[in-house]
């Protein structure tokens, strides 16, 4: 589509209407940003209208600095088909364009956090299936993240610099944090958890060498209770994810 003249705007409506008649879901890729059509036609799950991951096939435009404006600007007007999920992570200075082995810019944890921070009714596994099969720890986390939520809280944020988002689905909480090209050390309180309840947190954070090798990450499982501090230490281009669930 790639345009927004009146004929094309009307075309979006016709597509959504006809798809709804046949109980078909719609994702408008190669599209302008949302303008409210999904309110009239809830079968419209997402739109592109963003510099997303595919821009790294040859251009290297989807950088952490760009990503850290999207929750505040692009996502503010509706769902966003960013197509996350790249498994070949690199810092900007190491990025090389490649059609066959496309690289993302940012750490592995930064990439995972997109599934929590970015809003979309249709998320992607945008890389080659081979890369997911050989990365079970990160793949199992991605596939556990819902696309609809019961509650959302922004725990800390600074436009263009960093964001920490907590989202609840049922009794589970998911936490995602993303940073720009600067290092960030943050502390947030787990005040959103129920008091007098035992929880377990499974987190994936930037690894000890992630400031140099962007694919380095560390997975940790430990107990946590309401009000405890969650330390979020992100290297440049970094990120952090966690799932918190009740234990008996």
CORZI-V18645 format. One record per helix or strand of 2 or more residues. SS is the DSSP state (alpha for helix, beta for strand). FROM is the first residue (numbers start at 0). LEN is the number of residues. If there is no record, write none. Layout:
BEGIN
SS	FROM	LEN
SS	FROM	LEN
END
This chain:
BEGIN
alpha	5	16
beta	25	3
alpha	36	4
beta	43	4
alpha	52	4
alpha	63	7
alpha	74	3
beta	88	2
alpha	91	3
beta	103	2
alpha	107	10
alpha	128	5
alpha	135	7
beta	150	8
beta	161	8
beta	171	8
beta	183	6
beta	198	8
beta	216	8
beta	228	6
beta	238	8
END
